[in-house]
Amino acid sequence: MSATRVLWGQIAVVLLIVLIAVWSATQWVAWRLGFQPQLGSSWFELAGQPFYPPPALFWWWYFYDAYAPNVFFEGGAIAASGGLIAIAVAIFMSIWRAREAKDVKTFGSARWAERDEIEKAGLLGDDGVVLGRYEQEYLRHDGAEHTLCFAPTRSGKGVGLVVPTLLTWPGSVIVHDIKGENWELTSGFRARHGRVLLFDPTNSASSAYNPLLEVRKGEWEVRDVQNVADVLVDPEGSLEKRNHWEKTSHSLLVGAILHVQSMRRRTRRWRASLPSSPIPAARSSPRCPP
């Protein structure tokens, strides 16, 4: 419950306690005085019992205190007890409201998880992406959700999360390894349990991929070749409008690729004579580091 709701609840409860106490004192005095006609007409009757307005006690006290001081003293004590109870309740609810205010989430609610929360999230399993460690157990996520680690440079994201995951992940994995550090540290171990490939177009020892092998023959051939040329001319797909050189280079690539595709089906020897022949089919990766 929010602190604002507790405040309004506090006001309502205090007013209700005061009202009940004063009304009880009024009815007590009326009963002790035998419901005298001089007390005035009742507000309403319930089960033959007259009920007077709650503040009637105070004007009775003003006019008739000299005739029955003890009775009005008792009524005043009942009303005062209600005030004391209301003060106690107000203090209690103020403390409650202060505690609720401490839990406000205006500036975030992040905190360290407790063990039962970790178990409920399923992070103590034997498989999955390594997230960290809780006491002597590793935290792993093996669900369908995405995992994001955000931390400054050189803060241990690779050696703390990526490398342990690559060394324990039993299935296939694609790693966007810009620096090549993960390949150096984990490819040797993973090569003992399966096939590993390094794809780095800037490395002469890289595995190769020939996109022209994906071109479908027949009615889709031109469209597929145009897609390949689009990737070569505009790798990021950020050009809204191409200039003269981009248009002509695209047309040149489409024509050259279609020509190569046509001649490849006739003779492989002619293709080898071109200055920029397509890359051969995918080959195995070079020897992995130990």
C-alpha positions as CSV (number, residue, x, y, z in Angstrom):
1,M,0.0,0.0,0.0
2,S,1.3,3.4,-0.9
3,A,2.1,6.1,1.7
4,T,-0.6,8.4,0.4
5,R,-3.3,5.7,0.8
6,V,-2.0,5.1,4.4
7,L,-2.3,8.8,5.1
8,W,-6.0,9.0,3.9
9,G,-6.7,5.8,5.8
10,Q,-5.1,7.3,8.9
11,I,-7.3,10.4,8.7
12,A,-10.5,8.4,8.2
13,V,-9.8,6.0,11.1
14,V,-9.0,8.8,13.5
15,L,-12.2,10.7,12.7
16,L,-14.2,7.5,12.9
17,I,-12.8,6.7,16.4
18,V,-13.5,10.2,17.6
19,L,-17.1,10.1,16.2
20,I,-17.8,6.7,17.8
21,A,-16.4,7.8,21.2
22,V,-18.4,11.1,21.3
23,W,-21.5,9.4,20.2
24,S,-21.1,6.6,22.8
25,A,-20.6,9.3,25.4
26,T,-23.8,11.1,24.3
27,Q,-25.8,7.9,24.5
28,W,-24.3,7.0,27.9
29,V,-25.3,10.3,29.4
30,A,-28.8,10.1,27.9
31,W,-29.2,6.6,29.3
32,R,-27.9,7.7,32.7
33,L,-30.4,10.6,32.7
34,G,-33.2,8.3,31.8
35,F,-33.8,9.9,28.4
36,Q,-35.4,12.9,30.1
37,P,-37.7,15.0,27.8
38,Q,-35.5,18.0,28.6
39,L,-32.7,16.5,26.5
40,G,-34.7,17.3,23.4
41,S,-36.0,15.2,20.6
42,S,-34.0,12.2,19.5
43,W,-32.4,12.0,16.0
44,F,-33.9,8.6,15.3
45,E,-35.0,5.5,17.1
46,L,-33.7,1.9,16.7
47,A,-35.4,-1.0,18.4
48,G,-37.3,1.4,20.6
49,Q,-34.0,3.1,21.7
50,P,-33.7,6.8,21.0
51,F,-30.5,8.0,19.4
52,Y,-29.3,11.6,19.8
53,P,-26.9,13.6,17.6
54,P,-23.3,13.0,18.6
55,P,-22.5,16.6,19.6
56,A,-25.6,16.8,21.8
57,L,-23.4,15.8,24.7
58,F,-21.6,19.2,24.7
59,W,-24.7,21.4,24.9
60,W,-26.3,19.1,27.5
61,W,-23.1,19.5,29.5
62,Y,-23.3,23.3,29.2
63,F,-26.9,23.5,30.4
64,Y,-27.3,20.6,32.9
65,D,-23.8,20.0,34.4
66,A,-24.9,21.5,37.7
67,Y,-27.7,19.0,38.0
68,A,-25.7,15.8,37.4
69,P,-21.9,16.5,37.4
70,N,-20.9,12.9,37.9
71,V,-22.9,11.7,34.9
72,F,-21.3,14.3,32.7
73,F,-17.9,13.5,34.1
74,E,-18.4,9.9,33.0
75,G,-19.5,11.0,29.6
76,G,-16.5,13.3,29.3
77,A,-14.2,10.4,30.3
78,I,-15.7,8.2,27.5
79,A,-15.2,10.9,24.9
80,A,-11.7,11.6,26.1
81,S,-10.8,7.9,26.0
82,G,-11.8,8.0,22.3
83,G,-9.4,10.8,21.8
84,L,-6.6,8.9,23.4
85,I,-7.3,5.9,21.3
86,A,-7.4,8.1,18.2
87,I,-3.9,9.5,19.1
88,A,-2.5,6.0,19.6
89,V,-3.9,4.8,16.3
90,A,-2.6,8.0,14.5
91,I,0.9,7.4,15.9
92,F,0.9,3.7,14.8
93,M,-0.3,4.5,11.3
94,S,2.3,7.4,11.0
95,I,5.0,4.8,11.7
96,W,3.4,2.5,9.1
97,R,3.3,5.3,6.6
98,A,7.0,6.2,7.2
99,R,8.0,2.6,6.5
100,E,5.9,2.6,3.3
101,A,7.6,5.8,2.3
102,K,11.0,4.1,2.6
103,D,9.9,1.5,0.0
104,V,9.0,4.1,-2.6
105,K,10.3,3.1,-6.1
106,T,10.5,6.5,-7.6
107,F,14.2,6.2,-8.0
108,G,14.3,2.5,-8.8
109,S,13.9,-0.7,-6.8
110,A,17.0,-2.7,-7.7
111,R,18.5,-4.8,-4.9
112,W,20.4,-8.1,-4.4
113,A,18.1,-11.1,-4.7
114,E,17.6,-13.6,-1.9
115,R,18.2,-17.3,-2.3
116,D,14.5,-18.2,-2.5
117,E,14.1,-15.6,-5.3
118,I,17.1,-17.0,-7.2
119,E,15.7,-20.5,-6.9
120,K,12.3,-19.4,-8.1
121,A,13.9,-17.7,-11.1
122,G,15.6,-21.0,-12.0
123,L,19.2,-19.6,-12.0
124,L,20.8,-22.5,-10.0
125,G,20.7,-25.1,-12.8
126,D,23.6,-27.0,-14.3
127,D,23.2,-25.6,-17.8
128,G,22.8,-22.3,-19.4
129,V,24.5,-18.9,-19.8
130,V,26.8,-18.1,-16.9
131,L,25.6,-15.0,-15.1
132,G,27.7,-15.0,-12.0
133,R,28.0,-16.8,-8.7
134,Y,26.0,-17.0,-5.5
135,E,28.1,-18.2,-2.6
136,Q,29.6,-21.4,-4.0
137,E,27.1,-22.0,-6.8
138,Y,27.1,-20.6,-10.4
139,L,24.1,-18.6,-11.6
140,R,23.0,-19.8,-15.0
141,H,20.1,-18.8,-17.2
142,D,18.8,-21.5,-19.5
143,G,15.4,-20.1,-20.5
144,A,14.0,-18.7,-23.7
145,E,14.5,-15.1,-22.6
146,H,17.3,-12.9,-23.8
147,T,20.3,-12.1,-21.6
148,L,22.0,-8.7,-21.4
149,C,25.2,-7.8,-19.6
150,F,26.0,-4.1,-19.4
151,A,29.3,-3.0,-17.9
152,P,32.2,-0.7,-18.6
153,T,35.1,-1.7,-20.9
154,R,37.7,-4.1,-19.3
155,S,35.4,-4.8,-16.4
156,G,35.4,-8.6,-16.9
157,K,32.4,-9.3,-19.1
158,G,34.3,-11.6,-21.3
159,V,36.3,-13.6,-18.8
160,G,33.5,-13.6,-16.2
161,L,30.5,-14.5,-18.4
162,V,31.3,-15.2,-22.1
163,V,34.4,-17.5,-21.7
164,P,32.8,-19.7,-19.0
165,T,29.7,-20.0,-21.0
166,L,31.6,-21.0,-24.2
167,L,33.6,-23.6,-22.1
168,T,30.4,-25.2,-20.7
169,W,27.8,-24.7,-23.4
170,P,27.0,-28.1,-24.9
171,G,25.3,-27.0,-28.1
172,S,26.1,-24.9,-31.2
173,V,26.9,-21.3,-30.7
174,I,27.7,-18.2,-32.9
175,V,30.0,-15.7,-31.3
176,H,30.5,-12.2,-32.5
177,D,34.1,-12.0,-31.5
178,I,35.4,-8.6,-32.7
179,K,38.8,-8.8,-30.9
180,G,39.3,-12.6,-31.4
181,E,39.9,-13.1,-27.7
182,N,37.1,-15.6,-27.2
183,W,38.4,-17.7,-30.2
184,E,41.9,-17.7,-28.7
185,L,40.7,-18.8,-25.3
186,T,37.9,-21.3,-26.1
187,S,38.3,-22.7,-29.6
188,G,40.9,-25.3,-28.7
189,F,38.7,-26.8,-26.0
190,R,35.5,-26.7,-28.1
191,A,37.4,-28.3,-31.1
192,R,37.8,-31.4,-29.0
193,H,34.1,-31.8,-28.7
194,G,32.9,-30.6,-32.1
195,R,33.6,-28.6,-35.2
196,V,34.6,-25.0,-34.9
197,L,34.9,-22.4,-37.7
198,L,36.5,-19.0,-37.7
199,F,35.0,-16.5,-40.2
200,D,37.1,-13.4,-40.5
201,P,37.2,-11.9,-44.0
202,T,40.3,-9.9,-43.0
203,N,42.2,-13.1,-42.1
204,S,43.7,-15.1,-45.0
205,A,43.4,-18.3,-42.9
206,S,39.6,-17.8,-42.3
207,S,36.9,-20.2,-43.2
208,A,35.2,-19.1,-46.5
209,Y,31.7,-18.5,-47.5
210,N,30.5,-18.2,-51.1
211,P,27.1,-16.3,-51.2
212,L,26.8,-17.1,-54.9
213,L,26.0,-20.7,-53.9
214,E,22.7,-19.4,-52.5
215,V,21.6,-17.9,-55.8
216,R,18.6,-19.9,-57.0
217,K,18.6,-20.9,-60.7
218,G,15.7,-20.0,-62.9
219,E,13.2,-17.2,-62.4
220,W,14.6,-16.1,-59.0
221,E,18.2,-15.9,-60.2
222,V,18.2,-12.2,-61.2
223,R,16.4,-11.2,-57.9
224,D,18.9,-13.2,-55.8
225,V,21.9,-11.6,-57.6
226,Q,20.4,-8.2,-57.0
227,N,20.1,-8.9,-53.3
228,V,23.8,-9.9,-53.2
229,A,24.7,-6.7,-55.0
230,D,22.6,-4.7,-52.6
231,V,24.6,-6.0,-49.7
232,L,27.9,-5.2,-51.4
233,V,26.9,-1.7,-52.4
234,D,25.1,-0.8,-49.2
235,P,26.1,-3.2,-46.4
236,E,24.3,-1.3,-43.7
237,G,21.1,-0.6,-45.7
238,S,21.3,3.1,-44.8
239,L,21.2,4.7,-48.3
240,E,17.8,6.2,-48.9
241,K,18.8,7.4,-52.4
242,R,21.8,6.2,-54.3
243,N,24.0,8.5,-56.4
244,H,25.3,7.9,-59.9
245,W,28.3,5.8,-58.8
246,E,26.3,3.6,-56.5
247,K,23.7,2.9,-59.1
248,T,26.2,2.1,-61.8
249,S,28.3,-0.1,-59.4
250,H,25.2,-2.0,-58.5
251,S,24.3,-2.5,-62.2
252,L,27.9,-3.6,-62.9
253,L,28.0,-6.1,-60.1
254,V,24.6,-7.6,-61.1
255,G,25.8,-8.0,-64.7
256,A,29.2,-9.4,-63.6
257,I,27.7,-11.9,-61.2
258,L,25.1,-13.1,-63.7
259,H,27.8,-13.4,-66.3
260,V,30.0,-15.5,-63.9
261,Q,27.0,-17.6,-62.9
262,S,26.3,-18.3,-66.6
263,M,29.9,-19.1,-67.5
264,R,30.4,-21.3,-64.5
265,R,27.8,-23.6,-65.8
266,R,29.8,-23.8,-69.1
267,T,33.3,-24.0,-68.0
268,R,35.2,-23.6,-64.7
269,R,38.5,-22.8,-66.5
270,W,37.1,-19.5,-67.9
271,R,35.9,-18.4,-64.4
272,A,39.4,-18.8,-63.0
273,S,40.7,-16.3,-65.5
274,L,38.6,-13.4,-64.1
275,P,40.5,-11.0,-61.8
276,S,38.0,-11.3,-59.0
277,S,36.5,-14.8,-59.0
278,P,33.9,-15.9,-56.4
279,I,35.3,-17.5,-53.2
280,P,35.3,-21.3,-53.2
281,A,32.7,-23.2,-51.1
282,A,33.0,-23.1,-47.3
283,R,36.1,-24.9,-46.1
284,S,37.1,-26.0,-42.6
285,S,38.6,-23.6,-40.2
286,P,42.4,-23.4,-39.7
287,R,43.9,-25.2,-36.8
288,C,42.5,-23.9,-33.5
289,P,44.8,-22.6,-30.9
290,P,45.5,-25.1,-28.1
